Amino acid sequence: SARFKSTGLALLDQYLVFRAGTHVNPVNGDWYPAYVFGITGEYMVGVFKIDETGNYYTIHDWDGLGPLNTGYNTLKVTAKGDTFHCYINGYLRITFTDDDFPKGFVGLKSYKDFETNNAFIVDWAMVKVLTTPQ
């Protein structure tokens, strides 16, 4: 879970990254393989998968079905086995099943327009591991 917002002239795309691997794309900085759950500056939500070669696949395409705030938004992902629940501001928005990445790292990312004055502000972030397979 994390609570964050963007400010400035251009709004940022903001993401929770989960079950991520250790590769970083040298061109765009994407962390892969990984699942990414995010919101856009136009207040759309989506979920994507980045495979072992850095290719993107759509799990849930961008849509504008809120509830999104114009300021801070809280994104949360719960994962149990191969089932994921994605929440925005306490509301379940997306549920999906995928077993390609059984474990990995978590993090936050955003895309910035370097031509304008903007910022990605994280109020808080939390990772809670309930159980881990042995």
Phi, psi and omega in degrees: 000148174204150176242121183209169178207169173238153179226165174111192185288328179239129179283150184260154167276133187233139188220149160264133177249133182215155187051045184272151174272199187249007180272147175232127178291122183291342182276311185244358177079006179296141178266130183209163350296160183187162165256144177227133179239122186210174175234153179256170175297341177267012178061045172254156178237152178196163176228135183223161177237135174249120185280185184295345178255002179092006178279140179270143173227140180275127171262315175220110185294157180307132171216164185256026180275098184316205002269115179246146178261157176280345177253238179290141171232144177253121176252138181220138174234129170250139182230129174224107184065236182257015180248132184234139176239126183248124184243145170234123179051040176087356181255129176293121182251320187218135172236135177211161178236132178198134184247017183291325183237095184285345179203169179160187182269167175236155178188184179237151174208159174212161175251136184241139170271108185286355179277346184236168180268106179214169183213152174250114186246123178256119179282314176198160175216146183213138172239129179233116178261118181276313176211155175229140177290146181268000000 
